[in-house]
Amino acid sequence: VQLQASGGGSVQAGGSLKLSCIASGRTFASFGMGWFRETPGKEREIVAAISASGSGTFHASSVKGRFAISRDNAKNTVYLQMNSLKLEDTAVYYCAMRRTDGSAYATLRDYYEYWGQGTQVTVSS
């Protein structure tokens, strides 16, 4: 299984970015997906998660109302639309695929087995 994340970059506070993650090697539509982020000295944290069908989503309280996770199963791709970016959103963002198939999303790292390489998001003032 390979997950290829892209779309990171540098943006000013208040701006927007859209991350993409293309999956291969597994039946994408059978697995919940998630976006996590990590900054130096902090644990990798959940940002958003989505069920296999896309009907169920979760967004961390710190990003709710600003970020939106979505997926296109025909394109084997999960997205993270990030609006109204803040300085504290600066991090390396990782997409991840759940270990087991099924419909539900998951918010804990232990439920994910496959990880993308990470894409840097830098928000400046």
ZAMARGU-4260 file (C-alpha; in steps of 0.2 Angstrom, whole numbers, plus 5000, padded with zeros to 4 digits):
<rodrens>
0) 5000/5000/5000 | 5006/5017/4996 | 4999/5034/5001 | 5006/5049/4992 | 5001/5066/5000
5) 5003/5083/4991 | 4997/5100/4992 | 5007/5107/5007 | 5016/5124/5006 | 5018/5141/5013
10) 5003/5152/5016 | 4999/5168/5025 | 4987/5167/5040 | 4969/5168/5034 | 4974/5159/5018
15) 4969/5142/5011 | 4977/5126/5005 | 4970/5109/4999 | 4979/5093/5003 | 4977/5077/4993
20) 4982/5060/4996 | 4981/5046/4983 | 4981/5028/4988 | 4986/5013/4979 | 4988/4994/4983
25) 4972/4992/4992 | 4953/4993/4988 | 4952/5012/4994 | 4933/5012/4995 | 4934/4999/5009
30) 4944/5009/5021 | 4942/5024/5033 | 4955/5037/5030 | 4962/5051/5042 | 4973/5066/5042
35) 4985/5069/5056 | 4998/5082/5059 | 5014/5083/5069 | 5025/5097/5076 | 5042/5096/5084
40) 5040/5090/5102 | 5022/5086/5101 | 5013/5069/5098 | 5005/5066/5081 | 4987/5072/5082
45) 4971/5068/5073 | 4965/5082/5062 | 4950/5074/5053 | 4944/5057/5048 | 4931/5050/5036
50) 4922/5034/5034 | 4925/5022/5019 | 4909/5028/5010 | 4912/5046/5015 | 4896/5048/5024
55) 4904/5050/5041 | 4917/5063/5046 | 4926/5069/5061 | 4935/5085/5063 | 4946/5090/5078
60) 4939/5104/5088 | 4954/5115/5084 | 4949/5114/5065 | 4931/5112/5065 | 4922/5125/5054
65) 4939/5129/5045 | 4944/5112/5038 | 4934/5099/5029 | 4939/5081/5024 | 4932/5073/5009
70) 4936/5058/4998 | 4933/5053/4980 | 4933/5034/4979 | 4933/5034/4960 | 4950/5043/4961
75) 4957/5034/4976 | 4960/5051/4984 | 4956/5059/5001 | 4957/5078/5003 | 4959/5090/5017
80) 4952/5108/5012 | 4960/5120/5025 | 4953/5137/5026 | 4956/5152/5038 | 4973/5145/5042
85) 4981/5150/5058 | 4999/5151/5064 | 4996/5136/5075 | 4991/5125/5060 | 5009/5125/5055
90) 5014/5106/5055 | 5018/5091/5044 | 5002/5083/5038 | 5000/5065/5036 | 4987/5055/5028
95) 4983/5037/5034 | 4973/5022/5030 | 4964/5011/5043 | 4971/4994/5047 | 4955/4985/5045
100) 4941/4987/5032 | 4924/4992/5037 | 4914/5008/5035 | 4918/5018/5051 | 4931/5032/5053
105) 4943/5031/5067 | 4951/5045/5078 | 4965/5035/5086 | 4982/5032/5078 | 4983/5014/5083
110) 4968/5011/5071 | 4979/5016/5056 | 4992/5005/5048 | 4997/5014/5032 | 5004/5032/5032
115) 5009/5044/5018 | 5026/5053/5018 | 5019/5069/5025 | 5018/5086/5018 | 5023/5102/5026
120) 5011/5116/5029 | 5018/5133/5035 | 5007/5147/5040 | 5015/5164/5042 | 5009/5181/5049
</rodrens>
